[in-house]
Amino acid sequence: MSGKQFFAPVRPVKMELVLMYPCPHCGREVPLLASSEPGMARCDSCRREFAITPVDKSTLDYMRLILDNGRAAVDPDFV
């Protein structure tokens, strides 16, 4: 026996939304977690910073609620 322990697949317990922001310097679409606060982001390609607009907090809350924080997104045929 190899001694490896196998675990059953785990289900999500929390959900975050990833949005794509185009870098104004090089055009690369940068994946960032949705934030309800204005801020700065750094492109992972050209390494330059740019300002991002915030996402509506009620929209984020709605998506988390409607998908039960990600639990409702689990494939029912898999479980």
C-alpha positions in Angstrom: 0.0 0.0 0.0 1.3 3.4 -0.9 0.1 5.2 2.2 -1.7 7.9 0.3 -5.0 9.0 1.9 -7.9 9.8 -0.4 -10.6 12.3 0.5 -14.0 12.7 -0.9 -14.5 15.9 -3.0 -15.4 18.9 -0.9 -18.2 21.4 -1.6 -17.9 25.2 -1.7 -18.6 27.1 1.5 -18.0 30.6 0.2 -18.2 32.4 -3.1 -16.3 35.3 -4.6 -16.9 36.9 -7.9 -14.0 37.3 -10.3 -14.3 40.1 -12.9 -12.1 40.9 -15.8 -10.7 44.4 -16.0 -8.9 45.5 -19.2 -5.5 47.1 -18.5 -5.5 50.6 -20.0 -1.8 50.3 -20.7 -1.4 46.9 -22.5 -5.0 45.8 -23.0 -4.6 42.5 -21.1 -7.8 41.4 -19.3 -6.8 41.2 -15.6 -8.9 38.9 -13.4 -9.7 40.5 -10.0 -12.0 39.7 -7.2 -15.0 42.0 -7.3 -14.7 44.8 -4.8 -17.3 47.2 -3.7 -14.6 49.8 -2.9 -12.7 51.9 -5.5 -9.1 50.9 -5.7 -6.0 50.3 -7.7 -5.0 47.2 -9.5 -1.7 46.0 -11.0 -1.6 44.3 -14.4 0.2 41.0 -14.1 1.5 41.4 -17.7 2.9 44.9 -17.9 3.1 45.5 -14.1 1.6 49.0 -14.3 -1.1 50.2 -12.0 -4.6 51.5 -12.9 -7.7 52.5 -11.1 -10.7 50.3 -11.0 -14.3 51.1 -10.5 -16.2 49.5 -7.6 -18.9 46.9 -8.1 -22.4 47.5 -6.7 -22.5 45.8 -3.2 -26.1 44.9 -3.5 -25.4 43.0 -6.8 -22.6 41.1 -5.0 -24.9 40.3 -2.1 -27.6 39.2 -4.5 -25.3 36.8 -6.4 -24.1 35.3 -3.1 -27.7 34.9 -1.8 -29.1 33.4 -5.0 -26.3 30.9 -5.3 -26.3 30.2 -1.5 -22.7 31.4 -1.3 -21.7 28.9 -4.0 -23.4 25.8 -2.6 -26.2 26.1 -5.2 -23.7 26.0 -8.0 -22.6 22.4 -7.3 -23.4 20.0 -10.1 -26.4 17.9 -8.8 -25.3 14.9 -11.0 -21.9 14.9 -9.2 -23.2 14.7 -5.6 
